[in-house]
Amino acid sequence: MKEPMTTDNSPCAHGSVWNSHAAQWARLGPPLRPSSEDISAYEDVVGRWAAAHGPPRIALLGVTPEIVEMHMPQDAHLVAFDINQAMLDVFPPALLRPGSEAIRADWRRLPIDGGSRDIVLGDGCFAMMGFPEGFRILARELRRVLAENGVCAFRFYLRPETAESIEALVADLRAGRIGSFHTFKFRAAMALQESAEKGIAVSRVFEWWSHSGIEPEELTAQYGWQPETIATINAYRERSDVYNFPTLGELRDALRELFVETDCRFPGYELGERCPLIELRPGGRAERRR
Ligand SMILES: C[S@@+](CC[C@H](N)C(=O)[O-])C[C@H]1O[C@@H](n2cnc3c(N)ncnc32)[C@H](O)[C@@H]1O
């Protein structure tokens, strides 16, 4: 099969951090993976739409297994899109949800008709798009495929309004104020990012980690963090993937042209204040100008 083209910092089929993540999914945890609280929030969005309109046509960006197998109304149809063959091979949606489909495609050019989806769901997708232009390109594509009465629900990864320094993060680590290695890794990526526009290359996070003087054995002895969990950071070595973490304000500025925000929920887990699930409906400035 011809590989979908990528034009910026999103992963191509080879050399992406997602090849490694596909192989070690069970060792990843929130905030990278959605929690049961996040899943209830996605279910609520789908349930409310279905109660008003009937069985929805759902597009999922990515193959997040927790979303594929979540509760959906009977007769809902799900099609998942991902650019990475390893993720499609390891998590074929039809295995978890018989009748669902998976298509290898770039989210910015979805191979489906305009207005053909009632609901679009995704978990952490925007972080890999480039900011702000990539966010706007994805928003335009979502707006294109979404029906007029449709709804999107995405969990975003956002940095705090006041950026945290890497020194403050290490101090928190040393003081036992961090609950999991996943949280630590995420905060490190956000702290090392100079600006949402520049983003942060995951290889840079690995580089910092390998020179930080923090010994994995120390973390295991002090906090009981499993060596295999700590080793998930090795997936960042020499990878070209770049994450972009805007603030909530920067995100809203990028999306308000095409969408109105109809809900914003912050989950209760550690770092949940940086991972809101936001519901978006067609509207916004461009719509009002029509
Ligand atoms: C959904 S996202 C974020 C991780 C998420 N929290 C999860 O649960 O999977 C991860 C997926 O995005 C895919 N991806 C990244 N950029 C893409 C793009 N431009 N088009 C299609 N898939 C993309 C990667 O291949 C990976 O499988």
The ligand as an SDF file (V2000), in Angstrom:
LIG
                    3D

 27 29  0  0  0  0  0  0  0  0999 V2000
   -4.6440    9.1420   19.1060 C   0  0  0  0  0  0  0  0  0  0  0  0
   -3.0430    9.7160   19.2390 S   0  0  0  0  0  0  0  0  0  0  0  0
   -2.6260   10.0790   20.9130 C   0  0  0  0  0  0  0  0  0  0  0  0
   -2.5290    8.9920   21.8960 C   0  0  0  0  0  0  0  0  0  0  0  0
   -3.7740    8.6740   22.5700 C   0  0  0  0  0  0  0  0  0  0  0  0
   -3.8260    9.1380   23.8840 N   0  0  0  0  0  0  0  0  0  0  0  0
   -4.2170    7.2590   22.4480 C   0  0  0  0  0  0  0  0  0  0  0  0
   -4.8960    6.8330   23.3420 O   0  0  0  0  0  0  0  0  0  0  0  0
   -3.9360    6.5880   21.4580 O   0  0  0  0  0  0  0  0  0  0  0  0
   -1.9620    8.4600   18.7760 C   0  0  0  0  0  0  0  0  0  0  0  0
   -2.0730    8.0050   17.3520 C   0  0  0  0  0  0  0  0  0  0  0  0
   -2.0830    9.0830   16.4670 O   0  0  0  0  0  0  0  0  0  0  0  0
   -1.5890    8.6350   15.2140 C   0  0  0  0  0  0  0  0  0  0  0  0
   -1.3300    9.8200   14.3710 N   0  0  0  0  0  0  0  0  0  0  0  0
   -0.5560   10.8730   14.6720 C   0  0  0  0  0  0  0  0  0  0  0  0
   -0.6110   11.8130   13.6900 N   0  0  0  0  0  0  0  0  0  0  0  0
   -1.4820   11.3370   12.7520 C   0  0  0  0  0  0  0  0  0  0  0  0
   -1.9840   11.8570   11.5270 C   0  0  0  0  0  0  0  0  0  0  0  0
   -1.5860   13.0410   11.0290 N   0  0  0  0  0  0  0  0  0  0  0  0
   -2.8920   11.1350   10.8480 N   0  0  0  0  0  0  0  0  0  0  0  0
   -3.3040    9.9430   11.3260 C   0  0  0  0  0  0  0  0  0  0  0  0
   -2.8460    9.3800   12.4720 N   0  0  0  0  0  0  0  0  0  0  0  0
   -1.9570   10.0670   13.1940 C   0  0  0  0  0  0  0  0  0  0  0  0
   -0.3990    7.8230   15.6200 C   0  0  0  0  0  0  0  0  0  0  0  0
   -0.0370    6.9300   14.6050 O   0  0  0  0  0  0  0  0  0  0  0  0
   -0.9230    7.1150   16.8760 C   0  0  0  0  0  0  0  0  0  0  0  0
   -1.4430    5.8730   16.5850 O   0  0  0  0  0  0  0  0  0  0  0  0
  1  2  1  0
  2  3  1  0
  2 10  1  0
  3  4  1  0
  4  5  1  0
  5  6  1  0
  5  7  1  0
  7  8  2  0
  7  9  1  0
 10 11  1  0
 11 12  1  0
 11 26  1  0
 12 13  1  0
 13 14  1  0
 13 24  1  0
 14 15  1  0
 14 23  1  0
 15 16  2  0
 16 17  1  0
 17 18  1  0
 17 23  2  0
 18 19  1  0
 18 20  2  0
 20 21  1  0
 21 22  2  0
 22 23  1  0
 24 25  1  0
 24 26  1  0
 26 27  1  0
M  CHG  2   2   1   9  -1
M  END
$$$$
